[in-house]
Amino acid sequence: MKYLLILLGLLFLNGCADYVTFNQAQQIIPVGFWYGLWHGIILPISWIVSLFDDSVAIYAIYNNGGWYDFGFILGCGVFSSPVYIKEI
C-alpha cells in the first residue's frame, strides 16, 4: 500500500510539468530560487519522462540565474540525503 501511494503521488506531481517553446521563453521572466528548488525536487520524475518523450527536458531554457541554480542543486540534494535514503 505504501508503494502504491508513492506511485500515485509521483504521478500526481508529474502533472506539474510545463512546456515552453523558444519564442515563449524569450518573453518569460526568469524564475528564481523557489522554482529551482521545486524543479530540483521533481528532477527524478522529469528525467524518467525525458527518456521516453523528446519534448520533455530536465532543465527548461528560461530557467537561469544564480538563485535558480542554487535552488535546483538544493532540490536535487533532497534525494541524495542520508535521511531520505534511509527511509526508503
PDB file with SEQRES, HELIX, SHEET and CRYST1 records, atoms N, CA, C and O in Angstrom:
SEQRES   1 A   88  MET LYS TYR LEU LEU ILE LEU LEU GLY LEU LEU PHE LEU          
SEQRES   2 A   88  ASN GLY CYS ALA ASP TYR VAL THR PHE ASN GLN ALA GLN          
SEQRES   3 A   88  GLN ILE ILE PRO VAL GLY PHE TRP TYR GLY LEU TRP HIS          
SEQRES   4 A   88  GLY ILE ILE LEU PRO ILE SER TRP ILE VAL SER LEU PHE          
SEQRES   5 A   88  ASP ASP SER VAL ALA ILE TYR ALA ILE TYR ASN ASN GLY          
SEQRES   6 A   88  GLY TRP TYR ASP PHE GLY PHE ILE LEU GLY CYS GLY VAL          
SEQRES   7 A   88  PHE SER SER PRO VAL TYR ILE LYS GLU ILE                      
HELIX    1 AA1 LYS A    2  ASN A   14  1                                  13    
HELIX    2 AA2 PHE A   22  GLN A   27  1                                   6    
HELIX    3 AA3 PHE A   33  ILE A   41  1                                   9    
HELIX    4 AA4 LEU A   43  PHE A   52  1                                  10    
HELIX    5 AA5 GLY A   66  VAL A   78  1                                  13    
HELIX    6 AA6 PRO A   82  GLU A   87  1                                   6    
CRYST1    1.000    1.000    1.000  90.00  90.00  90.00 P 1           1          
ATOM      1  N   MET A   1       0.826  -1.186   0.000  1.00  0.00           N  
ATOM      2  CA  MET A   1       0.000   0.000   0.000  1.00  0.00           C  
ATOM      3  C   MET A   1       0.878   1.262   0.000  1.00  0.00           C  
ATOM      4  O   MET A   1       0.555   2.260  -0.644  1.00  0.00           O  
ATOM      5  N   LYS A   2       2.002   1.191   0.742  1.00  0.00           N  
ATOM      6  CA  LYS A   2       2.909   2.333   0.809  1.00  0.00           C  
ATOM      7  C   LYS A   2       3.463   2.672  -0.572  1.00  0.00           C  
ATOM      8  O   LYS A   2       3.511   3.841  -0.954  1.00  0.00           O  
ATOM      9  N   TYR A   3       3.875   1.665  -1.312  1.00  0.00           N  
ATOM     10  CA  TYR A   3       4.444   1.899  -2.634  1.00  0.00           C  
ATOM     11  C   TYR A   3       3.396   2.377  -3.630  1.00  0.00           C  
ATOM     12  O   TYR A   3       3.704   3.162  -4.526  1.00  0.00           O  
ATOM     13  N   LEU A   4       2.184   1.918  -3.481  1.00  0.00           N  
ATOM     14  CA  LEU A   4       1.103   2.387  -4.345  1.00  0.00           C  
ATOM     15  C   LEU A   4       0.834   3.870  -4.113  1.00  0.00           C  
ATOM     16  O   LEU A   4       0.633   4.622  -5.067  1.00  0.00           O  
ATOM     17  N   LEU A   5       0.829   4.290  -2.854  1.00  0.00           N  
ATOM     18  CA  LEU A   5       0.624   5.701  -2.544  1.00  0.00           C  
ATOM     19  C   LEU A   5       1.781   6.562  -3.063  1.00  0.00           C  
ATOM     20  O   LEU A   5       1.565   7.675  -3.544  1.00  0.00           O  
ATOM     21  N   ILE A   6       2.990   6.049  -2.965  1.00  0.00           N  
ATOM     22  CA  ILE A   6       4.140   6.777  -3.502  1.00  0.00           C  
ATOM     23  C   ILE A   6       4.018   6.906  -5.011  1.00  0.00           C  
ATOM     24  O   ILE A   6       4.258   7.980  -5.562  1.00  0.00           O  
ATOM     25  N   LEU A   7       3.650   5.836  -5.680  1.00  0.00           N  
ATOM     26  CA  LEU A   7       3.479   5.877  -7.135  1.00  0.00           C  
ATOM     27  C   LEU A   7       2.386   6.854  -7.535  1.00  0.00           C  
ATOM     28  O   LEU A   7       2.566   7.622  -8.480  1.00  0.00           O  
ATOM     29  N   LEU A   8       1.265   6.843  -6.840  1.00  0.00           N  
ATOM     30  CA  LEU A   8       0.188   7.785  -7.137  1.00  0.00           C  
ATOM     31  C   LEU A   8       0.633   9.222  -6.889  1.00  0.00           C  
ATOM     32  O   LEU A   8       0.276  10.127  -7.644  1.00  0.00           O  
ATOM     33  N   GLY A   9       1.405   9.429  -5.839  1.00  0.00           N  
ATOM     34  CA  GLY A   9       1.932  10.764  -5.564  1.00  0.00           C  
ATOM     35  C   GLY A   9       2.860  11.245  -6.669  1.00  0.00           C  
ATOM     36  O   GLY A   9       2.803  12.408  -7.070  1.00  0.00           O  
ATOM     37  N   LEU A  10       3.718  10.352  -7.162  1.00  0.00           N  
ATOM     38  CA  LEU A  10       4.618  10.714  -8.250  1.00  0.00           C  
ATOM     39  C   LEU A  10       3.863  11.018  -9.535  1.00  0.00           C  
ATOM     40  O   LEU A  10       4.214  11.949 -10.261  1.00  0.00           O  
ATOM     41  N   LEU A  11       2.838  10.247  -9.815  1.00  0.00           N  
ATOM     42  CA  LEU A  11       2.023  10.520 -10.998  1.00  0.00           C  
ATOM     43  C   LEU A  11       1.294  11.851 -10.858  1.00  0.00           C  
ATOM     44  O   LEU A  11       1.147  12.582 -11.837  1.00  0.00           O  
ATOM     45  N   PHE A  12       0.845  12.166  -9.666  1.00  0.00           N  
ATOM     46  CA  PHE A  12       0.186  13.436  -9.416  1.00  0.00           C  
ATOM     47  C   PHE A  12       1.160  14.592  -9.632  1.00  0.00           C  
ATOM     48  O   PHE A  12       0.800  15.592 -10.253  1.00  0.00           O  
ATOM     49  N   LEU A  13       2.382  14.469  -9.130  1.00  0.00           N  
ATOM     50  CA  LEU A  13       3.382  15.509  -9.305  1.00  0.00           C  
ATOM     51  C   LEU A  13       3.798  15.679 -10.760  1.00  0.00           C  
ATOM     52  O   LEU A  13       4.221  16.762 -11.163  1.00  0.00           O  
ATOM     53  N   ASN A  14       3.682  14.637 -11.534  1.00  0.00           N  
ATOM     54  CA  ASN A  14       4.036  14.710 -12.943  1.00  0.00           C  
ATOM     55  C   ASN A  14       3.171  15.723 -13.680  1.00  0.00           C  
ATOM     56  O   ASN A  14       3.583  16.264 -14.706  1.00  0.00           O  
ATOM     57  N   GLY A  15       1.987  15.980 -13.167  1.00  0.00           N  
ATOM     58  CA  GLY A  15       1.102  16.966 -13.778  1.00  0.00           C  
ATOM     59  C   GLY A  15       1.628  18.385 -13.647  1.00  0.00           C  
ATOM     60  O   GLY A  15       1.067  19.302 -14.247  1.00  0.00           O  
ATOM     61  N   CYS A  16       2.683  18.589 -12.883  1.00  0.00           N  
ATOM     62  CA  CYS A  16       3.267  19.917 -12.705  1.00  0.00           C  
ATOM     63  C   CYS A  16       4.232  20.270 -13.836  1.00  0.00           C  
ATOM     64  O   CYS A  16       4.770  21.377 -13.860  1.00  0.00           O  
ATOM     65  N   ALA A  17       4.456  19.356 -14.762  1.00  0.00           N  
ATOM     66  CA  ALA A  17       5.391  19.600 -15.852  1.00  0.00           C  
ATOM     67  C   ALA A  17       4.876  20.732 -16.739  1.00  0.00           C  
ATOM     68  O   ALA A  17       3.669  20.935 -16.870  1.00  0.00           O  
ATOM     69  N   ASP A  18       5.804  21.459 -17.339  1.00  0.00           N  
ATOM     70  CA  ASP A  18       5.468  22.627 -18.144  1.00  0.00           C  
ATOM     71  C   ASP A  18       6.127  22.483 -19.512  1.00  0.00           C  
ATOM     72  O   ASP A  18       7.175  21.851 -19.646  1.00  0.00           O  
ATOM     73  N   TYR A  19       5.496  23.081 -20.530  1.00  0.00           N  
ATOM     74  CA  TYR A  19       6.032  23.043 -21.885  1.00  0.00           C  
ATOM     75  C   TYR A  19       6.124  24.471 -22.400  1.00  0.00           C  
ATOM     76  O   TYR A  19       5.137  25.207 -22.374  1.00  0.00           O  
ATOM     77  N   VAL A  20       7.306  24.867 -22.867  1.00  0.00           N  
ATOM     78  CA  VAL A  20       7.535  26.225 -23.351  1.00  0.00           C  
ATOM     79  C   VAL A  20       8.325  26.156 -24.647  1.00  0.00           C  
ATOM     80  O   VAL A  20       9.326  25.446 -24.730  1.00  0.00           O  
ATOM     81  N   THR A  21       7.879  26.891 -25.658  1.00  0.00           N  
ATOM     82  CA  THR A  21       8.623  26.966 -26.914  1.00  0.00           C  
ATOM     83  C   THR A  21       9.716  28.020 -26.788  1.00  0.00           C  
ATOM     84  O   THR A  21       9.729  28.783 -25.822  1.00  0.00           O  
ATOM     85  N   PHE A  22      10.630  28.071 -27.746  1.00  0.00           N  
ATOM     86  CA  PHE A  22      11.704  29.061 -27.727  1.00  0.00           C  
ATOM     87  C   PHE A  22      11.146  30.477 -27.808  1.00  0.00           C  
ATOM     88  O   PHE A  22      11.634  31.378 -27.126  1.00  0.00           O  
ATOM     89  N   ASN A  23      10.126  30.675 -28.638  1.00  0.00           N  
ATOM     90  CA  ASN A  23       9.535  32.006 -28.762  1.00  0.00           C  
ATOM     91  C   ASN A  23       8.888  32.447 -27.451  1.00  0.00           C  
ATOM     92  O   ASN A  23       9.010  33.609 -27.065  1.00  0.00           O  
ATOM     93  N   GLN A  24       8.214  31.551 -26.776  1.00  0.00           N  
ATOM     94  CA  GLN A  24       7.609  31.888 -25.495  1.00  0.00           C  
ATOM     95  C   GLN A  24       8.674  32.147 -24.438  1.00  0.00           C  
ATOM     96  O   GLN A  24       8.499  33.024 -23.591  1.00  0.00           O  
ATOM     97  N   ALA A  25       9.758  31.410 -24.472  1.00  0.00           N  
ATOM     98  CA  ALA A  25      10.819  31.542 -23.468  1.00  0.00           C  
ATOM     99  C   ALA A  25      11.481  32.909 -23.516  1.00  0.00           C  
ATOM    100  O   ALA A  25      11.953  33.403 -22.492  1.00  0.00           O  
ATOM    101  N   GLN A  26      11.521  33.524 -24.688  1.00  0.00           N  
ATOM    102  CA  GLN A  26      12.124  34.853 -24.807  1.00  0.00           C  
ATOM    103  C   GLN A  26      11.312  35.912 -24.073  1.00  0.00           C  
ATOM    104  O   GLN A  26      11.852  36.952 -23.697  1.00  0.00           O  
ATOM    105  N   GLN A  27      10.031  35.662 -23.865  1.00  0.00           N  
ATOM    106  CA  GLN A  27       9.156  36.645 -23.237  1.00  0.00           C  
ATOM    107  C   GLN A  27       8.905  36.360 -21.757  1.00  0.00           C  
ATOM    108  O   GLN A  27       8.265  37.164 -21.079  1.00  0.00           O  
ATOM    109  N   ILE A  28       9.392  35.243 -21.250  1.00  0.00           N  
ATOM    110  CA  ILE A  28       9.148  34.853 -19.863  1.00  0.00           C  
ATOM    111  C   ILE A  28      10.211  35.465 -18.959  1.00  0.00           C  
ATOM    112  O   ILE A  28      11.398  35.461 -19.287  1.00  0.00           O  
ATOM    113  N   ILE A  29       9.777  35.985 -17.829  1.00  0.00           N  
ATOM    114  CA  ILE A  29      10.709  36.496 -16.828  1.00  0.00           C  
ATOM    115  C   ILE A  29      11.378  35.298 -16.159  1.00  0.00           C  
ATOM    116  O   ILE A  29      10.693  34.370 -15.728  1.00  0.00           O  
ATOM    117  N   PRO A  30      12.725  35.309 -16.066  1.00  0.00           N  
ATOM    118  CA  PRO A  30      13.420  34.177 -15.431  1.00  0.00           C  
ATOM    119  C   PRO A  30      12.932  33.953 -13.997  1.00  0.00           C  
ATOM    120  O   PRO A  30      12.642  34.905 -13.273  1.00  0.00           O  
ATOM    121  N   VAL A  31      12.848  32.709 -13.610  1.00  0.00           N  
ATOM    122  CA  VAL A  31      12.359  32.348 -12.281  1.00  0.00           C  
ATOM    123  C   VAL A  31      13.522  32.285 -11.303  1.00  0.00           C  
ATOM    124  O   VAL A  31      14.683  32.307 -11.714  1.00  0.00           O  
ATOM    125  N   GLY A  32      13.221  32.208 -10.022  1.00  0.00           N  
ATOM    126  CA  GLY A  32      14.261  32.280  -9.007  1.00  0.00           C  
ATOM    127  C   GLY A  32      14.413  31.021  -8.184  1.00  0.00           C  
ATOM    128  O   GLY A  32      14.186  29.907  -8.657  1.00  0.00           O  
ATOM    129  N   PHE A  33      14.803  31.229  -6.943  1.00  0.00           N  
ATOM    130  CA  PHE A  33      15.188  30.166  -6.032  1.00  0.00           C  
ATOM    131  C   PHE A  33      14.098  29.123  -5.820  1.00  0.00           C  
ATOM    132  O   PHE A  33      14.376  27.928  -5.913  1.00  0.00           O  
ATOM    133  N   TRP A  34      12.872  29.535  -5.539  1.00  0.00           N  
ATOM    134  CA  TRP A  34      11.803  28.593  -5.184  1.00  0.00           C  
ATOM    135  C   TRP A  34      11.441  27.673  -6.344  1.00  0.00           C  
ATOM    136  O   TRP A  34      11.168  26.491  -6.137  1.00  0.00           O  
ATOM    137  N   TYR A  35      11.438  28.205  -7.559  1.00  0.00           N  
ATOM    138  CA  TYR A  35      11.198  27.344  -8.715  1.00  0.00           C  
ATOM    139  C   TYR A  35      12.356  26.373  -8.904  1.00  0.00           C  
ATOM    140  O   TYR A  35      12.146  25.205  -9.231  1.00  0.00           O  
ATOM    141  N   GLY A  36      13.572  26.855  -8.700  1.00  0.00           N  
ATOM    142  CA  GLY A  36      14.730  25.974  -8.806  1.00  0.00           C  
ATOM    143  C   GLY A  36      14.679  24.845  -7.800  1.00  0.00           C  
ATOM    144  O   GLY A  36      14.991  23.699  -8.124  1.00  0.00           O  
ATOM    145  N   LEU A  37      14.283  25.171  -6.569  1.00  0.00           N  
ATOM    146  CA  LEU A  37      14.151  24.142  -5.540  1.00  0.00           C  
ATOM    147  C   LEU A  37      13.118  23.102  -5.951  1.00  0.00           C  
ATOM    148  O   LEU A  37      13.372  21.901  -5.859  1.00  0.00           O  
ATOM    149  N   TRP A  38      11.957  23.560  -6.403  1.00  0.00           N  
ATOM    150  CA  TRP A  38      10.896  22.642  -6.820  1.00  0.00           C  
ATOM    151  C   TRP A  38      11.343  21.779  -7.997  1.00  0.00           C  
ATOM    152  O   TRP A  38      11.119  20.569  -8.006  1.00  0.00           O  
ATOM    153  N   HIS A  39      11.973  22.402  -8.984  1.00  0.00           N  
ATOM    154  CA  HIS A  39      12.415  21.644 -10.157  1.00  0.00           C  
ATOM    155  C   HIS A  39      13.505  20.642  -9.791  1.00  0.00           C  
ATOM    156  O   HIS A  39      13.593  19.578 -10.404  1.00  0.00           O  
ATOM    157  N   GLY A  40      14.325  20.961  -8.815  1.00  0.00           N  
ATOM    158  CA  GLY A  40      15.323  20.001  -8.342  1.00  0.00           C  
ATOM    159  C   GLY A  40      14.679  18.817  -7.640  1.00  0.00           C  
ATOM    160  O   GLY A  40      15.135  17.682  -7.775  1.00  0.00           O  
ATOM    161  N   ILE A  41      13.604  19.088  -6.881  1.00  0.00           N  
ATOM    162  CA  ILE A  41      12.916  18.007  -6.176  1.00  0.00           C  
ATOM    163  C   ILE A  41      12.240  17.044  -7.158  1.00  0.00           C  
ATOM    164  O   ILE A  41      12.243  15.833  -6.940  1.00  0.00           O  
ATOM    165  N   ILE A  42      11.661  17.580  -8.237  1.00  0.00           N  
ATOM    166  CA  ILE A  42      10.968  16.709  -9.200  1.00  0.00           C  
ATOM    167  C   ILE A  42      11.898  16.219 -10.312  1.00  0.00           C  
ATOM    168  O   ILE A  42      11.438  15.637 -11.294  1.00  0.00           O  
ATOM    169  N   LEU A  43      13.199  16.452 -10.163  1.00  0.00           N  
ATOM    170  CA  LEU A  43      14.167  16.028 -11.178  1.00  0.00           C  
ATOM    171  C   LEU A  43      14.071  14.548 -11.532  1.00  0.00           C  
ATOM    172  O   LEU A  43      14.081  14.229 -12.721  1.00  0.00           O  
ATOM    173  N   PRO A  44      13.977  13.622 -10.574  1.00  0.00           N  
ATOM    174  CA  PRO A  44      13.900  12.203 -10.965  1.00  0.00           C  
ATOM    175  C   PRO A  44      12.704  11.903 -11.873  1.00  0.00           C  
ATOM    176  O   PRO A  44      12.817  11.112 -12.809  1.00  0.00           O  
ATOM    177  N   ILE A  45      11.581  12.523 -11.603  1.00  0.00           N  
ATOM    178  CA  ILE A  45      10.394  12.307 -12.432  1.00  0.00           C  
ATOM    179  C   ILE A  45      10.630  12.877 -13.830  1.00  0.00           C  
ATOM    180  O   ILE A  45      10.348  12.220 -14.832  1.00  0.00           O  
ATOM    181  N   SER A  46      11.143  14.091 -13.885  1.00  0.00           N  
ATOM    182  CA  SER A  46      11.407  14.733 -15.180  1.00  0.00           C  
ATOM    183  C   SER A  46      12.401  13.933 -16.001  1.00  0.00           C  
ATOM    184  O   SER A  46      12.249  13.797 -17.215  1.00  0.00           O  
ATOM    185  N   TRP A  47      13.415  13.405 -15.337  1.00  0.00           N  
ATOM    186  CA  TRP A  47      14.438  12.652 -16.055  1.00  0.00           C  
ATOM    187  C   TRP A  47      13.861  11.364 -16.651  1.00  0.00           C  
ATOM    188  O   TRP A  47      14.132  11.035 -17.806  1.00  0.00           O  
ATOM    189  N   ILE A  48      13.078  10.649 -15.870  1.00  0.00           N  
ATOM    190  CA  ILE A  48      12.484   9.402 -16.362  1.00  0.00           C  
ATOM    191  C   ILE A  48      11.557   9.679 -17.539  1.00  0.00           C  
ATOM    192  O   ILE A  48      11.596   8.967 -18.542  1.00  0.00           O  
ATOM    193  N   VAL A  49      10.725  10.711 -17.420  1.00  0.00           N  
ATOM    194  CA  VAL A  49       9.817  11.056 -18.517  1.00  0.00           C  
ATOM    195  C   VAL A  49      10.613  11.487 -19.741  1.00  0.00           C  
ATOM    196  O   VAL A  49      10.227  11.166 -20.865  1.00  0.00           O  
ATOM    197  N   SER A  50      11.731  12.217 -19.549  1.00  0.00           N  
ATOM    198  CA  SER A  50      12.527  12.686 -20.686  1.00  0.00           C  
ATOM    199  C   SER A  50      13.176  11.534 -21.460  1.00  0.00           C  
ATOM    200  O   SER A  50      13.530  11.700 -22.627  1.00  0.00           O  
ATOM    201  N   LEU A  51      13.334  10.377 -20.826  1.00  0.00           N  
ATOM    202  CA  LEU A  51      13.890   9.223 -21.527  1.00  0.00           C  
ATOM    203  C   LEU A  51      12.951   8.698 -22.607  1.00  0.00           C  
ATOM    204  O   LEU A  51      13.392   8.135 -23.609  1.00  0.00           O  
ATOM    205  N   PHE A  52      11.649   8.888 -22.391  1.00  0.00           N  
ATOM    206  CA  PHE A  52      10.649   8.339 -23.305  1.00  0.00           C  
ATOM    207  C   PHE A  52       9.946   9.393 -24.149  1.00  0.00           C  
ATOM    208  O   PHE A  52       9.248   9.046 -25.102  1.00  0.00           O  
ATOM    209  N   ASP A  53      10.113  10.667 -23.824  1.00  0.00           N  
ATOM    210  CA  ASP A  53       9.419  11.739 -24.536  1.00  0.00           C  
ATOM    211  C   ASP A  53      10.419  12.850 -24.851  1.00  0.00           C  
ATOM    212  O   ASP A  53      10.931  13.507 -23.944  1.00  0.00           O  
ATOM    213  N   ASP A  54      10.693  13.056 -26.131  1.00  0.00           N  
ATOM    214  CA  ASP A  54      11.682  14.043 -26.547  1.00  0.00           C  
ATOM    215  C   ASP A  54      11.255  15.486 -26.270  1.00  0.00           C  
ATOM    216  O   ASP A  54      12.093  16.388 -26.290  1.00  0.00           O  
ATOM    217  N   SER A  55       9.987  15.715 -26.016  1.00  0.00           N  
ATOM    218  CA  SER A  55       9.528  17.083 -25.760  1.00  0.00           C  
ATOM    219  C   SER A  55       9.687  17.487 -24.295  1.00  0.00           C  
ATOM    220  O   SER A  55       9.339  18.610 -23.930  1.00  0.00           O  
ATOM    221  N   VAL A  56      10.204  16.597 -23.451  1.00  0.00           N  
ATOM    222  CA  VAL A  56      10.400  16.879 -22.033  1.00  0.00           C  
ATOM    223  C   VAL A  56      11.899  17.001 -21.758  1.00  0.00           C  
ATOM    224  O   VAL A  56      12.693  16.158 -22.175  1.00  0.00           O  
ATOM    225  N   ALA A  57      12.265  18.063 -21.052  1.00  0.00           N  
ATOM    226  CA  ALA A  57      13.661  18.276 -20.665  1.00  0.00           C  
ATOM    227  C   ALA A  57      13.729  18.456 -19.156  1.00  0.00           C  
ATOM    228  O   ALA A  57      12.740  18.826 -18.524  1.00  0.00           O  
ATOM    229  N   ILE A  58      14.886  18.197 -18.588  1.00  0.00           N  
ATOM    230  CA  ILE A  58      15.001  18.318 -17.132  1.00  0.00           C  
ATOM    231  C   ILE A  58      15.363  19.733 -16.714  1.00  0.00           C  
ATOM    232  O   ILE A  58      15.307  20.050 -15.526  1.00  0.00           O  
ATOM    233  N   TYR A  59      15.730  20.583 -17.646  1.00  0.00           N  
ATOM    234  CA  TYR A  59      16.125  21.950 -17.328  1.00  0.00           C  
ATOM    235  C   TYR A  59      15.612  22.847 -18.440  1.00  0.00           C  
ATOM    236  O   TYR A  59      16.143  22.815 -19.550  1.00  0.00           O  
ATOM    237  N   ALA A  60      14.588  23.648 -18.163  1.00  0.00           N  
ATOM    238  CA  ALA A  60      13.966  24.489 -19.186  1.00  0.00           C  
ATOM    239  C   ALA A  60      14.895  25.636 -19.579  1.00  0.00           C  
ATOM    240  O   ALA A  60      15.755  26.043 -18.798  1.00  0.00           O  
ATOM    241  N   ILE A  61      14.719  26.146 -20.776  1.00  0.00           N  
ATOM    242  CA  ILE A  61      15.640  27.149 -21.308  1.00  0.00           C  
ATOM    243  C   ILE A  61      15.502  28.510 -20.639  1.00  0.00           C  
ATOM    244  O   ILE A  61      16.462  29.281 -20.638  1.00  0.00           O  
ATOM    245  N   TYR A  62      14.352  28.830 -20.076  1.00  0.00           N  
ATOM    246  CA  TYR A  62      14.191  30.135 -19.427  1.00  0.00           C  
ATOM    247  C   TYR A  62      14.577  30.099 -17.951  1.00  0.00           C  
ATOM    248  O   TYR A  62      14.574  31.139 -17.292  1.00  0.00           O  
ATOM    249  N   ASN A  63      14.901  28.952 -17.435  1.00  0.00           N  
ATOM    250  CA  ASN A  63      15.303  28.833 -16.030  1.00  0.00           C  
ATOM    251  C   ASN A  63      16.800  29.073 -15.930  1.00  0.00           C  
ATOM    252  O   ASN A  63      17.599  28.163 -16.149  1.00  0.00           O  
ATOM    253  N   ASN A  64      17.173  30.295 -15.601  1.00  0.00           N  
ATOM    254  CA  ASN A  64      18.593  30.596 -15.495  1.00  0.00           C  
ATOM    255  C   ASN A  64      18.817  31.583 -14.363  1.00  0.00           C  
ATOM    256  O   ASN A  64      17.872  32.145 -13.810  1.00  0.00           O  
ATOM    257  N   GLY A  65      20.035  31.775 -14.043  1.00  0.00           N  
ATOM    258  CA  GLY A  65      20.379  32.685 -12.960  1.00  0.00           C  
ATOM    259  C   GLY A  65      20.935  31.925 -11.769  1.00  0.00           C  
ATOM    260  O   GLY A  65      20.671  30.736 -11.588  1.00  0.00           O  
ATOM    261  N   GLY A  66      21.703  32.630 -10.971  1.00  0.00           N  
ATOM    262  CA  GLY A  66      22.367  32.005  -9.833  1.00  0.00           C  
ATOM    263  C   GLY A  66      21.410  31.469  -8.785  1.00  0.00           C  
ATOM    264  O   GLY A  66      21.623  30.375  -8.262  1.00  0.00           O  
ATOM    265  N   TRP A  67      20.358  32.217  -8.466  1.00  0.00           N  
ATOM    266  CA  TRP A  67      19.427  31.767  -7.429  1.00  0.00           C  
ATOM    267  C   TRP A  67      18.641  30.547  -7.883  1.00  0.00           C  
ATOM    268  O   TRP A  67      18.378  29.648  -7.084  1.00  0.00           O  
ATOM    269  N   TYR A  68      18.261  30.504  -9.162  1.00  0.00           N  
ATOM    270  CA  TYR A  68      17.571  29.324  -9.672  1.00  0.00           C  
ATOM    271  C   TYR A  68      18.482  28.104  -9.570  1.00  0.00           C  
ATOM    272  O   TYR A  68      18.069  27.044  -9.100  1.00  0.00           O  
ATOM    273  N   ASP A  69      19.725  28.269 -10.016  1.00  0.00           N  
ATOM    274  CA  ASP A  69      20.681  27.152  -9.975  1.00  0.00           C  
ATOM    275  C   ASP A  69      20.922  26.675  -8.545  1.00  0.00           C  
ATOM    276  O   ASP A  69      21.020  25.473  -8.298  1.00  0.00           O  
ATOM    277  N   PHE A  70      21.019  27.616  -7.600  1.00  0.00           N  
ATOM    278  CA  PHE A  70      21.220  27.259  -6.204  1.00  0.00           C  
ATOM    279  C   PHE A  70      20.041  26.439  -5.678  1.00  0.00           C  
ATOM    280  O   PHE A  70      20.239  25.420  -5.015  1.00  0.00           O  
ATOM    281  N   GLY A  71      18.822  26.877  -5.970  1.00  0.00           N  
ATOM    282  CA  GLY A  71      17.638  26.129  -5.559  1.00  0.00           C  
ATOM    283  C   GLY A  71      17.567  24.761  -6.219  1.00  0.00           C  
ATOM    284  O   GLY A  71      17.170  23.780  -5.591  1.00  0.00           O  
ATOM    285  N   PHE A  72      17.955  24.700  -7.490  1.00  0.00           N  
ATOM    286  CA  PHE A  72      17.935  23.436  -8.223  1.00  0.00           C  
ATOM    287  C   PHE A  72      18.878  22.425  -7.579  1.00  0.00           C  
ATOM    288  O   PHE A  72      18.515  21.264  -7.385  1.00  0.00           O  
ATOM    289  N   ILE A  73      20.077  22.867  -7.251  1.00  0.00           N  
ATOM    290  CA  ILE A  73      21.051  21.972  -6.621  1.00  0.00           C  
ATOM    291  C   ILE A  73      20.564  21.519  -5.251  1.00  0.00           C  
ATOM    292  O   ILE A  73      20.710  20.347  -4.903  1.00  0.00           O  
ATOM    293  N   LEU A  74      19.986  22.430  -4.464  1.00  0.00           N  
ATOM    294  CA  LEU A  74      19.444  22.039  -3.166  1.00  0.00           C  
ATOM    295  C   LEU A  74      18.309  21.039  -3.328  1.00  0.00           C  
ATOM    296  O   LEU A  74      18.221  20.070  -2.574  1.00  0.00           O  
ATOM    297  N   GLY A  75      17.435  21.268  -4.313  1.00  0.00           N  
ATOM    298  CA  GLY A  75      16.337  20.342  -4.564  1.00  0.00           C  
ATOM    299  C   GLY A  75      16.830  18.973  -4.981  1.00  0.00           C  
ATOM    300  O   GLY A  75      16.258  17.962  -4.574  1.00  0.00           O  
ATOM    301  N   CYS A  76      17.871  18.921  -5.778  1.00  0.00           N  
ATOM    302  CA  CYS A  76      18.458  17.633  -6.177  1.00  0.00           C  
ATOM    303  C   CYS A  76      19.051  16.929  -4.964  1.00  0.00           C  
ATOM    304  O   CYS A  76      19.023  15.701  -4.879  1.00  0.00           O  
ATOM    305  N   GLY A  77      19.583  17.698  -4.034  1.00  0.00           N  
ATOM    306  CA  GLY A  77      20.192  17.131  -2.840  1.00  0.00           C  
ATOM    307  C   GLY A  77      19.198  16.455  -1.923  1.00  0.00           C  
ATOM    308  O   GLY A  77      19.589  15.625  -1.102  1.00  0.00           O  
ATOM    309  N   VAL A  78      17.919  16.786  -2.039  1.00  0.00           N  
ATOM    310  CA  VAL A  78      16.895  16.147  -1.206  1.00  0.00           C  
ATOM    311  C   VAL A  78      16.910  14.638  -1.420  1.00  0.00           C  
ATOM    312  O   VAL A  78      16.740  13.881  -0.465  1.00  0.00           O  
ATOM    313  N   PHE A  79      17.109  14.194  -2.646  1.00  0.00           N  
ATOM    314  CA  PHE A  79      17.070  12.772  -2.953  1.00  0.00           C  
ATOM    315  C   PHE A  79      18.379  12.052  -2.655  1.00  0.00           C  
ATOM    316  O   PHE A  79      18.419  10.822  -2.659  1.00  0.00           O  
ATOM    317  N   SER A  80      19.434  12.788  -2.399  1.00  0.00           N  
ATOM    318  CA  SER A  80      20.701  12.138  -2.095  1.00  0.00           C  
ATOM    319  C   SER A  80      21.052  12.239  -0.612  1.00  0.00           C  
ATOM    320  O   SER A  80      22.128  11.808  -0.197  1.00  0.00           O  
ATOM    321  N   SER A  81      20.153  12.803   0.180  1.00  0.00           N  
ATOM    322  CA  SER A  81      20.450  12.936   1.604  1.00  0.00           C  
ATOM    323  C   SER A  81      20.333  11.588   2.296  1.00  0.00           C  
ATOM    324  O   SER A  81      19.498  10.772   1.907  1.00  0.00           O  
ATOM    325  N   PRO A  82      21.147  11.337   3.306  1.00  0.00           N  
ATOM    326  CA  PRO A  82      21.108  10.046   4.014  1.00  0.00           C  
ATOM    327  C   PRO A  82      19.766   9.784   4.688  1.00  0.00           C  
ATOM    328  O   PRO A  82      19.355   8.629   4.792  1.00  0.00           O  
ATOM    329  N   VAL A  83      19.083  10.806   5.141  1.00  0.00           N  
ATOM    330  CA  VAL A  83      17.786  10.611   5.803  1.00  0.00           C  
ATOM    331  C   VAL A  83      16.769  10.062   4.825  1.00  0.00           C  
ATOM    332  O   VAL A  83      16.027   9.137   5.156  1.00  0.00           O  
ATOM    333  N   TYR A  84      16.724  10.624   3.616  1.00  0.00           N  
ATOM    334  CA  TYR A  84      15.781  10.158   2.609  1.00  0.00           C  
ATOM    335  C   TYR A  84      16.094   8.721   2.200  1.00  0.00           C  
ATOM    336  O   TYR A  84      15.186   7.897   2.089  1.00  0.00           O  
ATOM    337  N   ILE A  85      17.354   8.421   1.979  1.00  0.00           N  
ATOM    338  CA  ILE A  85      17.739   7.079   1.542  1.00  0.00           C  
ATOM    339  C   ILE A  85      17.430   6.062   2.641  1.00  0.00           C  
ATOM    340  O   ILE A  85      16.997   4.948   2.346  1.00  0.00           O  
ATOM    341  N   LYS A  86      17.644   6.430   3.886  1.00  0.00           N  
ATOM    342  CA  LYS A  86      17.375   5.519   4.997  1.00  0.00           C  
ATOM    343  C   LYS A  86      15.896   5.183   5.091  1.00  0.00           C  
ATOM    344  O   LYS A  86      15.545   4.052   5.425  1.00  0.00           O  
ATOM    345  N   GLU A  87      15.009   6.154   4.800  1.00  0.00           N  
ATOM    346  CA  GLU A  87      13.564   5.918   4.898  1.00  0.00           C  
ATOM    347  C   GLU A  87      13.059   4.996   3.811  1.00  0.00           C  
ATOM    348  O   GLU A  87      12.070   4.290   4.009  1.00  0.00           O  
ATOM    349  N   ILE A  88      13.723   4.991   2.662  1.00  0.00           N  
ATOM    350  CA  ILE A  88      13.282   4.118   1.569  1.00  0.00           C  
ATOM    351  C   ILE A  88      13.650   2.708   1.929  1.00  0.00           C  
ATOM    352  O   ILE A  88      13.381   1.784   1.161  1.00  0.00           O  
TER     353      ILE A  88                                                      
END                                                                             
